[in-house]
Amino acid sequence: MKSTHRVSVRALVFKDNSVLLVRHAHQDRPPFWCFPGGLVEENEDLLVAVRRELVEETGISVEPLSVVAVQEFRKEKLLEVIFLCNYMSGTVSLGSDPDNPGLPVLVDARWVPVEILGSFQVHPAELIPHLLEYGAEIGVGRFFSVFDKHSMIRRNSTGEVL
């Protein structure tokens, strides 16, 4: 069967009431902040991919706990799975993004205090109000999905729409 979408993973990591973000600067669009991550490689499972991507982009080690959000990019045929992860070890350092060759794509990596997240242009923007509301408790019985860029569906742990 032919695959219809590529799959990427992102990590939502908290430490000392801060969230780990990376800043991307692409040639064809304005710079933006997002959770670190990238494409799942062939024969790699999602948990291995999220651990590898965090080391590549930020130099830190994490342990994935649960899926907190999924978003689909129809135009790019990309499905992105966002994991809540425990910070394990390491100091944040700016790594690389081998999924996007060319100009430096990653230009910054840092811990951002949750209370000032609203002042950053973070993708997916729809997740930020929930981070501000729930903080590190976002993964406890909550799941978010973005299949239409203009709406977010909030579900409880049994899948019911809230």
C-alpha positions in Angstrom: 0.0 0.0 0.0 1.3 3.4 -0.9 1.7 5.9 2.0 -0.3 9.0 1.7 1.4 11.1 4.4 4.8 11.6 5.8 4.9 11.5 9.6 6.8 13.9 11.9 7.1 14.1 15.7 7.5 17.0 18.0 8.3 17.2 21.7 6.6 19.3 24.3 9.1 19.4 27.1 8.8 21.3 30.4 11.5 22.2 32.9 11.2 24.7 35.8 7.9 26.0 34.4 9.4 26.6 31.0 8.9 25.0 27.6 11.6 24.1 25.1 11.2 25.9 21.8 13.3 26.1 18.6 13.2 28.9 16.1 13.1 28.2 12.4 14.1 30.6 9.6 13.2 29.3 6.1 13.8 31.0 2.8 10.2 30.9 1.8 8.3 32.0 4.9 8.7 34.2 8.0 10.6 32.9 11.0 8.6 31.0 13.6 9.0 29.1 16.9 7.8 25.5 17.4 8.4 22.5 19.6 11.6 20.6 18.5 11.2 17.6 16.3 11.2 16.4 12.7 10.5 13.6 10.3 10.3 9.9 11.3 12.9 8.0 9.4 12.3 4.7 7.6 12.0 1.7 10.0 11.9 4.0 13.0 9.1 4.1 15.5 7.7 7.3 16.8 9.3 7.1 20.3 12.7 6.5 18.9 12.2 9.4 16.4 11.2 11.9 19.1 14.2 11.0 21.2 16.6 11.2 18.2 15.2 14.5 17.0 15.6 16.2 20.4 19.2 15.2 20.6 19.8 16.4 16.9 18.1 19.8 17.4 18.7 20.7 21.0 21.2 18.3 22.6 18.9 17.2 25.3 17.5 13.7 26.2 13.8 13.2 26.8 11.5 10.3 27.6 8.1 10.5 25.7 5.1 10.1 28.0 2.0 10.5 25.9 0.6 12.0 22.7 -1.0 15.4 23.5 -1.7 16.7 20.0 -1.9 15.7 16.3 -2.0 18.1 13.4 -2.4 17.5 9.7 -0.9 19.7 7.0 -3.0 18.7 4.0 -1.0 20.6 1.4 2.3 19.1 2.6 0.7 15.7 3.2 2.2 15.7 6.6 0.9 14.3 9.9 2.6 15.7 12.9 2.3 14.0 16.3 3.2 16.0 19.4 4.4 14.1 22.5 4.5 15.3 26.1 8.1 14.4 27.2 10.0 14.3 30.4 13.2 16.2 30.4 16.0 13.7 31.2 19.4 15.4 30.8 21.5 17.7 28.8 22.0 21.4 28.3 20.2 23.1 25.4 22.5 23.8 22.5 21.5 24.7 19.0 21.7 21.7 16.8 20.7 21.1 13.2 17.6 20.2 11.1 18.7 17.6 8.5 15.2 17.4 7.2 15.6 21.0 5.8 18.9 21.4 4.0 20.1 24.9 2.8 20.4 28.0 4.9 20.6 27.6 8.6 17.0 26.5 9.3 17.4 26.3 13.1 18.5 29.7 14.4 17.7 29.5 18.2 16.8 27.0 20.9 15.8 27.9 24.4 13.6 27.4 27.4 10.7 29.9 27.4 8.7 30.5 30.6 5.2 29.3 30.2 3.7 32.7 31.3 5.3 34.5 28.3 4.5 32.0 25.6 1.8 34.3 24.3 4.4 36.8 23.2 6.1 34.3 20.9 4.8 33.2 17.5 4.6 29.5 18.3 3.3 26.8 16.0 0.8 25.2 16.5 -0.7 28.5 17.8 -3.9 26.6 18.8 -2.1 24.7 21.5 -0.7 27.8 23.3 -3.9 28.7 25.2 -4.1 25.2 26.5 -0.4 25.3 27.6 -1.1 28.6 29.4 -4.2 27.0 31.1 -2.8 23.6 32.0 1.0 24.0 32.0 2.8 20.7 32.5 -0.5 19.0 33.3 -1.5 19.3 29.7 -0.9 15.6 29.1 -3.1 14.4 31.9 -6.3 13.1 30.2 -6.3 15.8 27.4 -5.8 15.3 23.7 -5.8 18.0 21.0 -6.0 17.7 17.3 -5.7 20.3 14.5 -7.0 19.0 11.2 -8.4 22.3 10.1 -6.0 25.1 10.7 -8.8 27.3 12.0 -10.1 25.0 14.7 -8.9 22.7 17.5 -10.9 19.8 18.8 -10.4 19.1 22.5 -11.0 15.6 23.7 -10.8 13.8 27.0 -8.8 10.6 27.6 -11.7 8.5 26.3 -11.9 10.4 23.1 -15.1 12.4 23.8 -15.2 15.9 22.4 -15.1 18.5 25.3 
